Amino acid sequence: MDCCKVENGIHMMPGNPDWMFYTGIGLTLLVSFLLYFKKNDRQLKFRFDLSKISFIGWLLKRRWLQFVFQLPLVILFFIILYAGLFGNSQVNVAPALTWTIWWGGLIFAILLFGKIWCFVCPWDFIASLVSRLRFWNVNKEPLSLNMKWPKYGRNIVLAIGLFIILTWLELGYKVTSDPFATAIMGLAMTLMVVLPIFIFEKKSFCRYGCLIGRISGLYANVSPIEIRSKNHDVCISCTTKDCYNGNENGYACPTGLNLTGLNENTYCIMCTECFKSCPEDNVALNLRPFASDILDYRKPRLDEAVLAVILLSLTSFHGLSMTPVWEDLTNGGDSIISTLNAYFGLGPLFSFSVGMAAILLVPFLLYLLLCKISEKIANNGMTAKEIFVRFSYSLIPIALFYHLAHNGMHVAMEGQMVIPLLSDPFGFGWDLFGTVGKTYPMLLGDTSVWIIQVFLVVVGHVIGIKIAAKAGEQMFGSGAKSFAAQLPLLIAMVLFSFISLWIMHLDMNMRTSLM
């Protein structure tokens, strides 16, 4: 079956059928009340150290390992830059590779392999090369002023702001269909990564400012991959802390982590320097159960909690902005944009900005209100702020799995568009692989896409429920009063998952490569 229909030149993907939409709602309600208040103290502690496999263990200690994986991405990055800056404005591989393949597949890579993007990041390669003047060997005196990152900025507020700006540019200015704008954004990201490395110690921007690193950092807590110490006691007794300080074999941890206190994936960028620098061979690359970190998050933070809510809002906004409810591209009927434009009369971009701001604020304020209600009901000394911070982590899997459902739809339905472009990446009239002018079927049909989308939303909801249930028991205990205190937060989670299902129920404007 052909997934798309065409109306007035706009490709439309039909939304999930009614029966699937209501099935998703039913499953969400069922698992919510079956799982939330079911006491389950058992938590899988399984760990398998992949570095025990001799070849993997040997590989992780090679100084050239990261270089080998980063180099192909750097070459591809420069191809995208050249295509965007100098290629044809219509026939061009830059938007498809960037926004359909990379941005679409990135979330799946994070789910399965954690902070794998940080390991292969081409921007990190460029920054490291120009500061260290080495491809892989250790330079004890890299080019940098080694200033401390400002205390007021030792949070992820900058990354949150950059993420909001990216979304505004991506959807408001529609840069995802513009090769030149895509290249300019790539260059801007390069500057944002390279300039701080000459000023601040280690890779402070990676820890505090990188929007991709911070998004993947929260999401990576659901991943089944982690870097940890093999024996915690060995780290406690270590006096040199080579993983933190570095030595002749490896650089100091770029994000200032110490294996002694490493309990989450959030700020580890998987550079593998600790495998090289640890004199005791006490570093493990573990395979573990999904969501291990987030089920027992040790150090909840307000800035991370805010990002969790914003992630949920903006991932939903990505989907909503592609539906006729937001903007009717087929016949210009009533929509949120047309209503705002008629009210303000200041043009589509202003209306878009107002609508986006509302979608950011409304879920945030709603969640805060429900946390305040929980505070009043519990009346046990827990403040609304503390409840907000602790429970917001349960929204991460809901955001992540909706993100997977949304991006997966784009990869399945637009991924094949890259194949002809690979033969003529710059629009110069080439046909390198004989694929120009040919059409290729979508990777999945509509029914398969719908089933996968509903499945992913329900799975994310289940994981979120388990996280919230554990947090609720820790904060409110058990009993009728605890049930009442947690009920507003359960309602919020159900409501957010309902919104995800509703967005997928709507027809979608398939604007090429608009992720």
C-alpha positions in Angstrom: 0.0 0.0 0.0 1.2 3.5 -0.8 1.7 5.4 2.5 1.1 8.8 1.1 -1.6 10.7 -0.8 -1.1 14.0 -2.7 -3.3 17.0 -2.1 -2.5 20.2 -4.0 1.1 19.2 -4.4 1.5 18.2 -0.7 2.3 14.6 0.2 0.1 13.6 3.0 0.5 10.6 5.3 -2.8 9.4 6.7 -2.9 9.3 10.5 -3.3 6.1 12.5 -6.8 4.7 12.0 -9.4 5.1 14.7 -9.1 1.5 15.9 -5.3 1.7 16.4 -5.7 5.1 18.1 -8.2 3.8 20.6 -6.2 0.6 21.1 -3.2 2.8 22.0 -5.3 4.8 24.5 -6.7 1.6 26.0 -3.3 0.0 26.4 -1.9 3.2 28.0 -4.7 3.3 30.6 -4.4 -0.4 31.3 -0.6 -0.4 31.9 -0.9 2.8 33.9 -3.1 1.4 36.6 -1.8 -2.2 36.4 1.9 -1.2 36.8 1.9 2.1 38.8 0.7 0.8 42.1 1.9 -2.8 41.7 4.8 -3.1 44.2 7.9 -4.5 42.5 11.1 -4.2 44.4 13.0 -6.4 42.0 15.3 -4.5 39.7 17.6 -6.3 37.3 21.2 -5.7 38.2 22.7 -7.7 35.3 25.9 -6.4 33.9 28.2 -7.9 31.2 31.5 -6.2 30.7 32.1 -6.2 26.9 35.7 -5.3 27.5 36.3 -8.8 28.8 36.0 -9.9 25.2 39.7 -9.8 24.4 39.5 -8.1 21.0 37.1 -5.4 22.4 39.3 -4.9 25.4 42.4 -4.5 23.3 40.5 -2.1 20.9 39.3 0.2 23.7 42.9 0.9 24.7 44.1 1.9 21.2 44.8 5.6 20.9 43.7 5.6 17.3 40.3 4.0 18.0 38.2 7.2 18.1 40.1 8.6 15.1 39.1 5.6 12.9 35.4 6.1 13.7 35.4 9.9 13.5 37.3 10.3 10.2 34.6 9.0 7.9 32.0 11.2 9.7 34.3 14.2 9.2 34.7 13.5 5.5 30.9 13.1 5.2 30.4 16.4 7.1 32.7 18.3 4.7 30.8 16.8 1.8 27.5 18.1 3.3 29.1 21.5 3.8 30.3 21.7 0.2 26.9 20.5 -1.1 25.1 23.1 1.0 27.4 26.0 0.2 28.1 25.4 -3.5 25.6 22.8 -4.7 22.3 23.1 -6.5 19.6 24.7 -4.3 17.0 22.1 -5.4 18.9 18.8 -6.1 21.1 18.5 -3.1 22.1 15.7 -0.7 22.8 18.0 2.3 19.2 18.3 3.7 18.4 14.6 3.2 21.6 13.3 4.8 21.4 15.8 7.7 17.7 15.9 8.6 16.4 12.6 7.4 19.3 10.2 7.9 21.4 11.7 10.7 18.7 13.5 12.7 16.2 10.7 12.1 18.6 7.9 13.0 20.4 9.7 15.9 17.7 8.9 18.4 17.8 5.2 17.6 21.5 5.2 17.9 21.3 6.8 21.4 18.7 4.3 22.5 20.8 1.3 21.5 24.3 2.6 22.1 24.1 5.5 24.5 26.4 8.4 23.8 27.7 6.9 20.6 27.3 10.2 18.7 29.8 11.9 21.1 32.3 9.2 20.3 32.0 9.7 16.5 31.2 13.5 16.6 33.0 15.3 13.7 32.8 18.6 15.5 34.7 17.0 18.4 37.3 15.7 15.9 37.9 19.1 14.5 38.1 20.8 17.9 40.5 18.1 19.2 42.7 18.3 16.2 43.2 22.1 16.2 43.8 22.3 19.9 45.9 19.1 20.5 47.7 19.2 17.1 47.6 15.4 17.2 45.4 12.9 15.4 45.5 10.6 18.4 48.7 10.7 20.4 48.6 12.5 23.7 49.8 16.2 23.8 50.3 17.2 27.4 50.0 20.9 26.5 47.1 21.5 24.1 46.5 25.0 22.8 44.1 26.5 25.4 43.9 29.2 28.0 42.5 26.5 30.3 40.1 28.9 32.0 37.4 27.6 34.2 33.9 27.5 32.8 31.9 30.3 34.6 30.2 29.2 37.8 26.9 30.7 36.8 27.0 28.6 33.6 27.8 25.2 35.2 24.4 23.9 34.3 22.7 23.0 31.0 20.7 26.2 30.5 22.8 27.2 27.5 22.2 23.8 25.9 18.4 24.1 26.6 18.4 27.6 25.0 20.3 26.3 21.9 17.9 23.4 21.5 14.9 25.8 21.5 16.6 28.1 19.0 17.4 25.1 16.8 13.8 24.0 16.8 12.6 27.5 16.0 15.0 27.7 13.1 14.3 24.1 12.0 10.5 24.5 11.9 9.9 28.3 11.7 12.5 29.1 9.1 12.2 25.6 7.5 16.0 25.2 7.3 15.6 21.5 6.9 14.6 21.9 3.3 17.3 24.5 2.6 20.8 23.2 1.7 22.6 26.5 2.2 21.0 27.1 5.6 21.8 23.5 6.6 25.5 24.1 5.8 25.5 27.4 7.7 24.1 25.7 10.8 26.8 23.0 10.4 29.5 25.8 10.3 27.9 27.6 13.3 28.0 24.4 15.3 31.7 23.9 14.4 32.5 27.4 15.7 30.5 26.8 18.9 32.6 23.6 19.6 36.0 24.9 18.4 36.2 28.4 20.0 35.5 27.3 23.6 38.2 24.6 23.5 40.8 27.4 23.0 39.5 29.3 26.0 38.2 26.8 28.6 39.7 23.8 30.2 39.1 20.3 28.8 35.8 20.2 26.8 33.6 22.3 28.9 31.2 23.1 26.0 30.6 19.4 25.6 29.5 19.1 29.2 27.5 22.3 29.6 26.6 23.8 26.2 26.2 21.2 23.5 22.5 20.8 22.7 23.0 17.4 21.0 25.2 16.1 23.9 22.7 17.2 26.5 19.7 15.8 24.7 21.5 12.5 24.1 22.8 12.6 27.7 19.3 12.4 29.2 18.2 9.9 26.6 21.3 7.7 27.1 20.2 6.9 30.6 17.7 4.5 29.0 20.4 2.9 26.8 21.7 -0.6 27.6 25.4 0.6 27.3 27.4 2.2 30.1 31.0 3.0 31.0 31.7 2.3 34.7 34.4 1.1 37.1 34.8 -2.6 37.3 35.5 -2.5 41.1 34.3 0.6 43.0 36.7 -0.1 45.8 39.7 0.1 43.5 38.6 3.6 42.5 38.1 4.7 46.1 41.6 3.6 47.0 43.2 5.2 43.9 45.3 8.3 44.8 46.2 9.6 41.3 42.7 9.6 39.8 44.2 9.3 36.3 40.7 9.0 34.8 40.1 12.6 36.0 43.6 14.1 35.7 45.0 12.2 32.7 48.5 10.8 32.2 51.0 10.0 29.4 48.6 7.3 28.1 45.3 9.2 28.1 43.8 12.7 28.4 41.9 13.8 31.4 38.2 13.1 31.2 37.0 15.8 28.8 33.8 16.5 30.8 35.5 16.4 34.2 34.1 13.0 35.4 35.7 10.7 38.0 34.9 7.0 37.8 34.6 6.9 41.5 31.3 8.8 41.3 30.1 7.9 37.8 26.6 6.5 38.2 24.7 7.9 35.1 25.4 8.2 31.4 24.4 11.9 31.3 27.8 13.6 31.0 30.0 10.7 29.8 30.9 11.2 26.1 32.3 7.7 25.6 35.6 9.0 24.4 37.3 6.0 26.0 40.2 8.0 27.4 39.7 6.4 30.8 40.3 3.0 29.3 43.7 4.3 28.2 44.6 6.2 31.3 43.5 3.9 34.1 46.7 2.1 35.5 44.6 -0.5 37.2 42.6 -1.6 34.1 39.5 -0.9 36.2 37.2 0.4 33.4 34.3 -1.6 32.0 32.0 -1.2 29.0 28.9 -2.8 30.3 25.9 -4.2 28.6 23.0 -3.8 31.1 19.1 -3.7 31.3 17.4 -0.8 29.6 16.7 2.3 31.7 19.0 1.2 34.5 20.3 4.7 35.3 17.0 6.5 35.2 15.2 3.9 37.5 17.6 4.9 40.3 18.8 8.4 39.4 21.3 9.4 42.1 21.6 13.2 41.6 18.3 14.7 40.2 18.9 18.3 39.1 16.5 21.2 38.3 18.1 22.1 35.0 17.9 18.4 33.8 14.3 18.2 35.0 13.4 21.3 33.0 15.1 19.9 29.9 13.1 16.7 30.3 9.8 18.6 30.2 11.0 20.7 27.3 12.1 17.6 25.4 8.6 16.3 25.8 7.0 19.5 24.6 9.3 20.1 21.6 9.3 16.5 20.4 5.5 16.6 20.4 5.7 20.0 18.7 7.7 18.5 15.9 4.9 16.2 15.2 2.1 18.7 15.6 3.8 21.3 13.4 3.5 18.9 10.5 -0.2 18.3 10.7 -3.1 20.4 9.2 -4.2 21.2 12.8 -1.0 23.4 13.0 -0.8 24.6 9.4 -3.1 23.4 6.6 -0.9 23.3 3.6 -3.3 21.5 1.3 -6.3 24.0 1.1 -5.5 26.8 3.5 -8.3 25.9 5.9 -8.5 26.8 9.6 -5.4 25.9 11.6 -3.5 27.2 14.6 -1.2 29.3 12.4 -4.0 30.8 10.4 -5.9 31.7 13.6 -2.9 33.3 15.2 -2.0 35.1 12.0 -5.6 36.5 11.7 -5.5 37.6 15.4 -2.1 39.3 15.4 -1.7 40.2 11.8 2.1 40.1 12.0 2.9 37.3 9.5 3.4 33.6 9.7 6.8 33.6 11.5 5.5 35.7 14.3 2.4 33.5 14.6 4.7 30.4 14.6 6.8 31.9 17.4 3.8 32.7 19.5 2.4 29.2 19.0 5.7 27.5 19.7 6.1 29.6 22.9 2.7 28.5 24.1 3.4 24.9 23.4 6.6 25.2 25.5 4.9 27.0 28.4 1.6 25.2 28.7 2.9 21.6 29.4 5.6 23.1 31.8 3.0 25.1 33.7 0.5 22.2 33.7 3.1 19.8 35.1 4.2 22.4 37.7 0.5 22.9 38.8 0.0 19.1 39.2 3.2 18.9 41.3 1.8 21.7 43.5 -1.4 19.7 43.9 0.6 16.7 44.9 2.5 18.8 47.4 -0.7 19.9 49.0 -2.2 16.4 49.1 1.0 14.8 50.5 1.7 17.5 53.1 4.8 15.7 54.1 7.4 18.4 53.7 8.1 17.7 50.1 8.0 20.9 48.0 6.5 21.3 44.6 10.0 22.0 43.3 11.4 18.8 44.8 8.5 16.8 43.3 8.9 18.5 39.9 12.6 17.6 39.8 12.3 14.0 40.9 9.2 13.1 38.8 10.3 14.9 35.6 12.8 12.1 34.9 9.8 9.8 34.4 8.9 11.9 31.3 12.2 11.2 29.6 11.2 7.8 28.2 7.9 9.2 27.1 9.7 11.9 25.2 12.3 9.5 23.9 9.9 6.9 22.6 7.7 9.4 20.9 10.8 10.9 19.4 11.6 7.4 18.1 8.1 7.0 16.7 8.2 10.3 14.9 11.8 10.0 13.5 11.2 6.4 12.6 8.3 7.4 10.4 10.5 9.9 8.6 13.3 7.4 8.0 10.8 4.7 6.8 9.0 7.1 4.5 11.7 9.5 3.3 14.9 7.5 3.7 14.8 6.1 0.2 14.9 9.7 -1.2 18.6 9.7 -0.4 19.4 6.9 -2.9 19.1 9.0 -6.1 20.9 11.9 -4.4 23.9 9.8 -3.7 24.6 9.6 -7.4 24.3 13.4 -7.8 25.0 14.8 -4.3 25.7 18.4 -5.5 23.1 18.7 -8.2 25.9 18.9 -10.9 24.1 16.5 -13.3 26.2 13.5 -12.3 24.9 9.9 -12.1 27.7 8.1 -10.2 25.8 5.0 -9.2 23.1 4.9 -11.8 20.3 5.8 -9.4 19.4 9.3 -10.7 15.8 9.5 -12.0 14.8 6.2 -10.4 12.2 5.8 -7.7 12.5 3.5 -4.7 9.8 2.0 -2.5 9.4 3.2 1.1 11.1 1.1 3.6 7.8 0.3 5.4 4.1 0.5 4.5 1.6 2.6 6.4 0.3 -0.2 8.6 3.7 -1.3 9.7 4.6 2.3 10.5 1.4 2.8 12.6 1.9 -0.4 14.6 5.5 0.5 15.4 4.5 4.0 16.4 1.8 2.9 18.8 4.1 0.2 20.2 6.9 2.7 20.8 4.6 5.1 22.6 3.2 2.4 24.9 6.7 1.1 25.7 7.9 4.6 26.6 4.8 5.0 28.8 5.5 1.7 30.6 9.1 2.6 31.3 8.0 6.1 32.5 5.3 4.6 34.8 7.9 2.3 36.4 10.2 5.2 37.0 7.4 7.4 38.4 6.1 4.5 40.6 9.5 4.1 42.2 10.0 7.8 42.7 6.5 8.1 44.2 7.1 5.4 46.7 10.4 7.0 47.8 8.8 10.4 48.2 5.4 9.6 49.5 5.6 6.1 50.9 2.5 3.8 50.5 -1.2 3.9 51.5 -4.3 5.8 50.5 -2.7 9.3 51.0 0.3 8.3 48.9 -2.1 7.1 46.2 -3.9 10.5 46.3 -0.6 12.4 46.2 0.7 10.5 43.2 -2.5 10.5 41.2 -2.1 14.0 39.7 1.4 12.9 38.4 0.0 9.7 36.9 -2.8 11.7 35.2 -0.1 14.0 33.7 1.8 11.0 32.3 -1.3 9.5 30.8 -2.3 12.9 29.3 1.1 13.4 27.7 1.0 9.9 26.2 -2.5 10.5 24.9 -1.3 13.7 23.2 1.5 11.6 21.5 -1.1 9.1 20.2 -3.5 11.9 19.1 -0.7 13.6 17.1 0.0 10.3 15.3 -3.7 10.0 14.7 -3.7 13.1 12.6 -2.8 13.3 8.9 0.7 14.6 8.4 2.1 17.0 5.8 5.2 15.2 4.4 7.3 18.3 3.8 10.5 16.8 2.3 13.2 16.2 5.0 11.3 18.2 7.6 12.1 16.4 10.8 
